[in-house]
Amino acid sequence: MQLDASLAVEHVQPKKPPGAAAAIPERELDWDNFLLACTNCNSTKGDTDVVLNDYLWPDRDDTFHALRYSEGGVVESVPGALQVRSDRLIKLVGLHVRPDTLEASDRRWLNRREAWDMAVRAKDRLARCPLDATQVMRAQIIETAQAKGFWSVWMTVFADDPAMRDLLLQALPGTNTGLF
């Protein structure tokens, strides 16, 4: 998702696991133990000690194909070989949470739902757009997707539009395009 100033450095393996008397220096300062996260993911995970290979991780695994994004901002695991690990990731960082009220402090679900609705409207407008204006419309969709975030939602909504997916892939430098 688009991250504002509410960024957190997530220690994948907690610097001070439950029951430890003090922080473990190797975990506290190890660059490979850091992930950039939103404050909700960071605080939901908390000091949960993890076995790395029991979970999918966005910096090393193909989470796009292991997680399914759908209408309403819902995130679920894709059935298959990675399902157990992706289920664990979803639970670890609380991506399954769907607040009952708009006042809930965890707004990730609401933000995913808004991104989904925006992407669906953009796809509908693109389908009705005159042929000579599609390039301009596609550029506007990319700008909107970049501003709103939730790249995986946009990629899912435009799954049947190879040209739009290519533009979305180009819009996020560092994406492993070999997976698509």
C-alpha positions in Angstrom: 0.0 0.0 0.0 1.0 3.6 -0.3 2.9 4.4 2.9 2.8 7.9 4.4 4.9 9.0 7.3 3.6 6.1 9.4 6.5 3.9 8.5 8.0 1.3 10.7 11.1 -0.8 10.5 9.9 -4.3 11.1 12.3 -6.7 12.8 11.3 -9.9 11.1 12.7 -11.9 13.9 12.1 -9.7 17.0 15.1 -8.0 18.5 13.7 -9.1 22.0 11.7 -12.3 21.6 9.1 -13.2 24.3 10.8 -14.4 27.4 14.2 -12.9 26.5 15.9 -10.8 29.2 17.4 -8.4 26.7 17.5 -7.6 23.0 19.6 -9.9 20.8 22.2 -7.7 19.1 22.5 -9.9 16.0 18.8 -9.4 15.4 18.6 -5.8 16.5 21.1 -4.5 13.9 21.1 -7.1 11.2 20.2 -5.4 7.9 18.7 -8.7 6.6 16.3 -8.7 9.6 14.6 -5.4 8.6 11.5 -4.9 6.4 9.8 -1.6 5.8 6.2 -1.9 7.0 3.2 0.1 7.8 2.6 0.7 11.5 -0.4 -1.7 11.5 1.6 -4.7 10.1 4.4 -3.9 12.5 2.3 -3.6 15.6 0.1 -6.5 14.7 3.1 -8.8 14.4 4.6 -7.3 17.5 7.3 -9.4 19.1 6.1 -12.7 17.6 9.1 -14.9 17.1 9.0 -16.6 13.8 10.7 -19.4 11.9 11.4 -17.6 8.7 10.6 -20.5 6.3 7.2 -21.0 7.9 6.0 -17.7 6.3 6.0 -16.0 3.0 7.9 -12.7 3.0 7.3 -9.9 0.5 11.0 -9.2 0.0 11.9 -12.8 -1.0 8.8 -14.6 -2.0 6.2 -14.2 -4.8 3.4 -13.0 -2.6 1.4 -11.7 -5.5 0.7 -15.2 -6.8 0.2 -16.6 -3.3 -2.3 -14.1 -2.1 -5.7 -13.4 -3.8 -7.1 -9.8 -3.7 -10.8 -9.5 -4.3 -13.8 -7.2 -4.2 -14.3 -5.6 -0.9 -10.6 -5.4 0.0 -10.4 -9.0 0.9 -7.1 -10.8 1.0 -7.0 -14.6 1.0 -4.4 -17.3 0.4 -4.4 -19.0 -3.0 -5.0 -22.7 -2.7 -1.8 -24.7 -3.4 1.7 -25.4 -2.2 2.2 -22.0 -0.6 -1.2 -21.8 1.2 0.0 -22.7 4.7 2.8 -20.2 4.6 0.6 -17.5 3.1 -2.1 -18.1 5.7 0.5 -17.7 8.4 1.6 -14.4 6.8 -2.0 -13.1 6.6 -2.6 -13.9 10.3 0.8 -12.7 11.4 0.2 -9.2 10.1 -3.6 -9.1 10.4 -4.5 -8.9 6.7 -7.6 -10.9 7.4 -9.0 -8.2 9.7 -12.2 -6.6 8.4 -13.3 -3.9 10.9 -17.0 -3.6 11.6 -16.9 0.2 11.8 -15.2 2.9 9.9 -13.8 4.2 13.2 -11.6 1.2 13.6 -7.9 2.1 14.0 -6.8 -0.5 11.4 -7.7 1.1 8.1 -5.8 -1.2 5.8 -9.0 -3.2 4.9 -10.9 0.0 4.1 -8.0 1.4 2.0 -7.8 -1.9 0.1 -11.5 -1.7 -0.5 -11.3 1.9 -1.8 -8.4 0.9 -4.1 -10.4 -2.0 -5.4 -13.4 0.2 -6.2 -11.2 2.9 -7.8 -9.5 0.2 -10.0 -12.9 -1.2 -11.1 -14.2 2.2 -12.0 -11.0 3.0 -13.9 -11.3 -0.3 -15.8 -14.9 0.5 -16.7 -14.0 4.0 -17.9 -11.1 2.6 -20.0 -13.5 0.1 -21.7 -15.8 3.0 -22.6 -13.0 5.3 -23.7 -12.6 6.3 -27.4 -9.8 4.4 -29.0 -7.8 7.6 -29.7 -7.8 8.5 -26.0 -6.8 5.2 -24.4 -3.1 6.1 -24.0 -4.1 9.2 -22.0 -6.6 7.2 -20.0 -4.0 4.5 -19.2 -1.5 7.1 -18.1 -4.2 8.6 -15.7 -4.9 5.1 -14.3 -1.2 4.6 -13.6 -1.0 8.0 -11.8 -4.1 7.1 -9.7 -2.7 3.6 -8.9 0.6 5.1 -7.8 -1.1 7.7 -5.7 -3.5 5.3 -4.0 -1.2 2.3 -3.7 -2.2 -1.3 -3.4 -0.4 -2.4 -6.6 -1.6 -6.0 -6.2 -5.2 -4.8 -6.2 -4.7 -2.9 -9.5 -2.8 -5.9 -11.0 -5.7 -8.1 -10.1 -8.4 -5.9 -11.5 -6.5 -5.5 -14.8 -5.6 -9.2 -15.0 -7.2 -9.5 -18.4 -5.6 -6.4 -19.9 -1.9 -7.2 -20.8 -1.1 -3.6 -21.9 -2.3 -2.2 -18.6 -0.5 -4.8 -16.5 2.7 -4.0 -18.4 2.3 -0.4 -17.5 1.6 -1.2 -13.9 4.8 -3.4 -13.9 6.8 -0.6 -15.3 5.4 1.9 -12.8 6.9 0.1 -9.9 10.7 -0.2 -10.4 12.3 -3.2 -8.8 9.3 -5.5 -9.5 10.5 -8.9 -10.7 8.8 -8.8 -14.1 9.9 -12.4 -14.8 7.0 -13.5 -12.6 4.4 -12.1 -15.0 
